[in-house]
Protein backbone atom coordinates (compact mmCIF):
# COMPACT_ATOMS: atom_id res chain seq x y z
CA UNK A 1 0.00 0.00 0.00
CA UNK A 2 1.40 3.45 -0.90
CA UNK A 3 2.35 5.49 2.13
CA UNK A 4 2.81 9.06 0.96
CA UNK A 5 3.41 12.26 2.89
CA UNK A 6 0.06 14.09 2.78
CA UNK A 7 1.24 17.27 4.46
CA UNK A 8 1.17 19.01 7.81
CA UNK A 9 -2.06 19.03 9.79
CA UNK A 10 -3.30 19.93 13.25
CA UNK A 11 -3.63 17.37 15.97
CA UNK A 12 -7.06 15.80 16.34
CA UNK A 13 -9.83 18.13 17.51
CA UNK A 14 -13.46 17.58 18.46
CA UNK A 15 -14.88 20.19 16.08
CA UNK A 16 -14.09 21.75 12.72
CA UNK A 17 -13.77 25.19 14.35
CA UNK A 18 -11.23 23.93 16.87
CA UNK A 19 -9.23 22.15 14.18
CA UNK A 20 -9.16 25.17 11.87
CA UNK A 21 -7.94 27.34 14.74
CA UNK A 22 -5.23 24.94 15.89
CA UNK A 23 -1.64 25.13 14.71
CA UNK A 24 -0.36 22.46 12.35
CA UNK A 25 2.09 20.06 13.94
CA UNK A 26 1.76 16.52 12.69
CA UNK A 27 2.54 14.94 9.32
CA UNK A 28 -0.16 12.65 8.01
CA UNK A 29 0.62 9.69 5.77
CA UNK A 30 -1.46 7.46 3.55
CA UNK A 31 -2.46 6.68 0.00
CA UNK A 32 -4.61 9.78 -0.53
CA UNK A 33 -7.16 12.04 1.12
CA UNK A 34 -10.08 10.14 -0.38
CA UNK A 35 -13.22 8.70 1.15
CA UNK A 36 -12.52 5.48 3.02
CA UNK A 37 -8.73 5.77 2.98
CA UNK A 38 -6.87 4.90 6.17
CA UNK A 39 -4.47 7.60 7.38
CA UNK A 40 -1.54 7.49 9.80
CA UNK A 41 0.91 9.61 11.77
CA UNK A 42 3.81 7.30 10.93
CA UNK A 43 5.59 6.94 7.59
CA UNK A 44 5.27 3.17 8.04
CA UNK A 45 1.46 3.43 7.79
CA UNK A 46 0.91 0.72 10.38
CA UNK A 47 -2.19 0.21 12.52
CA UNK A 48 -0.75 1.57 15.80
CA UNK A 49 -0.30 5.00 14.19
CA UNK A 50 -3.75 5.23 12.56
CA UNK A 51 -5.56 8.51 13.14
CA UNK A 52 -8.13 8.70 15.90
CA UNK A 53 -11.67 9.93 15.33
CA UNK A 54 -12.04 13.68 14.92
CA UNK A 55 -11.19 16.72 12.80
CA UNK A 56 -7.78 17.60 11.36
CA UNK A 57 -6.93 20.86 9.57
CA UNK A 58 -4.15 22.58 7.63
CA UNK A 59 -5.70 25.99 8.29
CA UNK A 60 -7.45 26.15 4.91
CA UNK A 61 -9.59 23.03 5.01
CA UNK A 62 -10.37 20.43 7.62
CA UNK A 63 -11.33 16.79 7.23
CA UNK A 64 -13.23 14.38 9.42
CA UNK A 65 -11.78 10.97 10.20
CA UNK A 66 -13.82 8.02 11.46
CA UNK A 67 -12.18 4.69 10.74
CA UNK A 68 -11.10 6.25 7.44
CA UNK A 69 -11.22 9.60 5.67
CA UNK A 70 -14.83 10.85 5.51
CA UNK A 71 -15.09 14.36 4.04
CA UNK A 72 -13.50 17.77 3.61
CA UNK A 73 -14.94 20.98 5.00
CA UNK A 74 -13.71 24.52 4.39
CA UNK A 75 -12.32 26.61 7.24
CA UNK A 76 -13.28 30.01 5.82
CA UNK A 77 -15.72 29.45 2.94
CA UNK A 78 -18.95 27.65 2.24
CA UNK A 79 -18.59 23.93 1.57
CA UNK A 80 -20.69 24.15 -1.59
CA UNK A 81 -21.15 26.67 -4.39
CA UNK A 82 -23.57 26.66 -7.29
CA UNK A 83 -22.86 27.67 -10.88
CA UNK A 84 -26.21 28.22 -12.61
CA UNK A 85 -27.15 29.80 -15.90
CA UNK A 86 -24.16 28.85 -18.07
CA UNK A 87 -25.83 25.83 -19.75
CA UNK A 88 -22.45 24.08 -19.69
CA UNK A 89 -20.76 24.41 -16.30
CA UNK A 90 -23.93 24.34 -14.20
CA UNK A 91 -23.33 22.17 -11.16
CA UNK A 92 -22.88 22.12 -7.41
CA UNK A 93 -19.18 22.45 -6.61
CA UNK A 94 -18.01 20.86 -3.35
CA UNK A 95 -14.86 21.51 -1.32
CA UNK A 96 -12.25 18.94 -2.37
CA UNK A 97 -8.97 19.95 -0.74
CA UNK A 98 -6.25 22.56 -1.25
CA UNK A 99 -4.39 23.72 -4.36
CA UNK A 100 -1.88 26.60 -4.43
CA UNK A 101 -2.42 26.74 -0.65
CA UNK A 102 -6.04 27.75 -1.21
CA UNK A 103 -9.26 25.77 -1.01
CA UNK A 104 -10.52 24.28 -4.27
CA UNK A 105 -13.86 22.82 -5.31
CA UNK A 106 -14.88 20.01 -7.62
CA UNK A 107 -18.13 19.58 -9.53
CA UNK A 108 -20.44 16.97 -8.05
CA UNK A 109 -21.70 15.92 -11.50
CA UNK A 110 -19.25 17.20 -14.13
CA UNK A 111 -15.40 17.09 -14.08
CA UNK A 112 -14.74 20.81 -13.54
CA UNK A 113 -12.91 22.63 -10.78
CA UNK A 114 -12.93 26.03 -9.11
CA UNK A 115 -9.47 27.03 -7.93
CA UNK A 116 -7.33 30.10 -7.23
CA UNK A 117 -5.04 30.97 -10.15
CA UNK A 118 -1.70 32.36 -8.97
CA UNK A 119 -0.76 33.78 -12.38
CA UNK A 120 -3.69 36.18 -12.63
CA UNK A 121 -4.53 36.22 -8.93
CA UNK A 122 -8.14 35.29 -9.60
CA UNK A 123 -10.60 32.51 -8.97
CA UNK A 124 -11.15 30.29 -12.00
CA UNK A 125 -13.46 27.55 -13.17
CA UNK A 126 -11.53 25.10 -15.32
CA UNK A 127 -11.50 21.53 -16.60
CA UNK A 128 -8.33 20.89 -14.57
CA UNK A 129 -6.53 22.26 -11.54
CA UNK A 130 -4.16 24.93 -12.84
CA UNK A 131 -5.85 24.83 -16.23
CA UNK A 132 -7.20 27.57 -18.48
CA UNK A 133 -9.95 29.66 -16.90
CA UNK A 134 -13.31 29.10 -18.60
CA UNK A 135 -15.10 31.29 -16.06
CA UNK A 136 -13.28 33.65 -13.72
CA UNK A 137 -13.57 36.29 -11.07
CA UNK A 138 -11.80 39.67 -10.95
CA UNK A 139 -8.04 39.79 -11.44
CA UNK A 140 -5.99 40.72 -8.41
CA UNK A 141 -8.57 39.21 -6.05
CA UNK A 142 -7.45 38.59 -2.49
CA UNK A 143 -10.70 36.90 -1.49
CA UNK A 144 -10.10 33.63 0.40
CA UNK A 145 -13.28 32.29 -1.20
CA UNK A 146 -14.42 32.02 -4.85
CA UNK A 147 -15.82 35.28 -6.22
CA UNK A 148 -17.02 34.39 -9.71
CA UNK A 149 -19.75 36.42 -11.46
CA UNK A 150 -22.56 36.74 -8.91
CA UNK A 151 -25.19 36.53 -11.64
CA UNK A 152 -24.11 32.92 -12.27
CA UNK A 153 -22.65 31.95 -8.93
CA UNK A 154 -23.79 31.69 -5.32
CA UNK A 155 -22.91 29.82 -2.15
CA UNK A 156 -24.81 26.65 -1.29
CA UNK A 157 -26.01 23.72 -3.35
CA UNK A 158 -27.87 24.42 -6.59
CA UNK A 159 -31.61 24.66 -6.12
CA UNK A 160 -33.61 22.46 -8.47
CA UNK A 161 -37.27 23.10 -9.22
CA UNK A 162 -39.36 20.16 -7.99
CA UNK A 163 -41.64 18.58 -10.56
CA UNK A 164 -45.13 19.06 -9.15
CA UNK A 165 -48.11 16.92 -10.15
CA UNK A 166 -49.37 19.71 -12.41
CA UNK A 167 -46.01 20.06 -14.11
CA UNK A 168 -45.65 16.31 -14.46
CA UNK A 169 -48.98 16.16 -16.28
CA UNK A 170 -47.86 18.96 -18.60
CA UNK A 171 -44.69 17.05 -19.42
CA UNK A 172 -46.68 13.89 -20.20
CA UNK A 173 -48.98 15.89 -22.49
CA UNK A 174 -45.95 17.40 -24.17
CA UNK A 175 -44.40 13.98 -24.77
CA UNK A 176 -47.58 12.66 -26.36
CA UNK A 177 -47.82 15.75 -28.54
CA UNK A 178 -44.24 15.32 -29.73
CA UNK A 179 -44.92 11.78 -30.89
CA UNK A 180 -47.88 12.93 -32.97
CA UNK A 181 -46.07 16.04 -34.19
CA UNK A 182 -43.00 14.20 -35.46
CA UNK A 183 -45.05 11.67 -37.42
CA UNK A 184 -47.62 14.10 -38.78
CA UNK A 185 -45.22 16.87 -39.81
CA UNK A 186 -42.01 15.19 -41.10
CA UNK A 187 -41.10 18.04 -43.46
CA UNK A 188 -38.54 20.56 -42.23
CA UNK A 189 -38.00 18.28 -39.25
CA UNK A 190 -34.52 19.52 -38.38
CA UNK A 191 -35.64 23.15 -38.31
CA UNK A 192 -38.66 22.34 -36.16
CA UNK A 193 -36.58 20.29 -33.74
CA UNK A 194 -34.15 23.17 -33.37
CA UNK A 195 -37.02 25.51 -32.58
CA UNK A 196 -38.41 22.96 -30.17
CA UNK A 197 -35.08 22.67 -28.37
CA UNK A 198 -34.89 26.44 -28.00
CA UNK A 199 -38.42 26.55 -26.68
CA UNK A 200 -37.89 23.79 -24.11
CA UNK A 201 -34.72 25.45 -22.90
CA UNK A 202 -36.47 28.80 -22.63
CA UNK A 203 -39.38 27.39 -20.68
CA UNK A 204 -37.36 24.77 -18.77
CA UNK A 205 -40.11 22.22 -19.59
CA UNK A 206 -42.54 23.46 -16.97
CA UNK A 207 -43.71 26.72 -18.52
CA UNK A 208 -45.25 25.07 -21.60
CA UNK A 209 -48.90 25.55 -20.82
CA UNK A 210 -50.52 23.52 -23.59
CA UNK A 211 -50.29 21.87 -26.96
CA UNK A 212 -51.91 24.73 -28.89
CA UNK A 213 -49.49 27.34 -27.54
CA UNK A 214 -46.52 25.09 -28.25
CA UNK A 215 -47.69 24.41 -31.80
CA UNK A 216 -48.21 28.12 -32.49
CA UNK A 217 -44.67 28.92 -31.30
CA UNK A 218 -43.24 26.16 -33.49
CA UNK A 219 -45.02 27.24 -36.68
Secondary structure, DSSP 8 states (H G I E B T S, - for coil): ---EEEEEEE--BSSHHHHHHS-EEEEEEES-S-TT--EESSTT--GGGB--SEEEE-SSEEEEESSSEEEEEESSS-SEEEE-SSSSS-EEEEEEEEETTEEEEEESSSS-EEEEETTTTEEEEESSTT---SEE--TT---SS----TTTEEESS-------HHHHHHHHHHHHHHHHHHHH--TTHHHHHHHHHHHHHHHTTTS---HHHHHHHH-
